[in-house]
Amino acid sequence: MNTNGAPERIVNDIIESIDGDHRMPSESLKELVETGLLTFDGDASSFVKWLHAYVPAVQNRPVDLLSSSVGRERVIALLAQMEFGIVG
């Protein structure tokens, strides 16, 4: 189990589905997935759908921002804002 209670298999499955050929740093992706699962109350399907949907707050699909460290940080920050009800 990871820190937010999601089985490690779920975290790894999501990482595999969003990483593709980018080969992003695993710790960075793990943090992103764990934050996303926390924000989406453990609903992996909704989190993955959100990653692939256009999000006006980032003017892009979050998954398209994950290839750079700045983009990953931006997505993690947005998830944290969503978790605490901050609209930006």
Buried (B, 14 or more C-beta within 10 A) or exposed (E): EBEBEBEEEBBBBBBEBBBEEEEBEEEBBBBBBBBBBBBBEBEBEBBBEBBEEEBEBBEBBBBEBBBEEEBBBBBBBBBEBBBEEEEE
